[in-house]
């Protein structure tokens, strides 16, 4: 008889060759781990999305300011659409972009 797979041992621990080993214990612990989303990744994605949406609307609001040229305004909109949260770097470092005179 062949050695059972870890999945078989998790389903039926009484099978011959399914003695308690570290490998099978870890398999039991993480049997459903793949089905669960990574909370850190989900949190990062939500924050990234929210910052991107706020950046997009801020870039639209900046079209109303007279301090920046049309080129800067269009570039700000494109940065917000394509790079999302990296818009805030552009917002901070562009001297005349979206500033009140």
RAFENFEN-V788891 format. One record per backbone hydrogen bond with DSSP energy under -0.5 kcal/mol. CO is the residue of the C=O (numbers start at 1). NH is the residue of the N-H. If there is no record, write none. Layout:
CO|NH ; CO|NH
This chain:
5|9 ; 6|10 ; 7|11 ; 8|12 ; 12|15 ; 15|18 ; 19|21 ; 21|25 ; 22|26 ; 23|27 ; 24|28 ; 25|29 ; 26|30 ; 28|31 ; 30|33 ; 30|34 ; 32|35 ; 32|36 ; 33|36 ; 37|39 ; 38|42 ; 39|43 ; 40|44 ; 41|45 ; 42|46 ; 43|47 ; 44|48 ; 45|49 ; 46|50 ; 47|51 ; 48|52 ; 49|53 ; 50|54 ; 51|55 ; 52|56 ; 53|57 ; 54|58 ; 55|59 ; 56|60 ; 57|61 ; 58|62 ; 60|63 ; 61|64 ; 62|65 ; 69|73 ; 70|74 ; 71|75 ; 72|76 ; 73|77 ; 74|78 ; 75|79 ; 76|80 ; 77|81 ; 78|82 ; 79|83 ; 79|84 ; 80|84 ; 83|86 ; 84|87 ; 85|88 ; 86|89 ; 86|90 ; 87|91 ; 88|92 ; 89|93 ; 90|94 ; 93|95 ; 96|99 ; 99|67
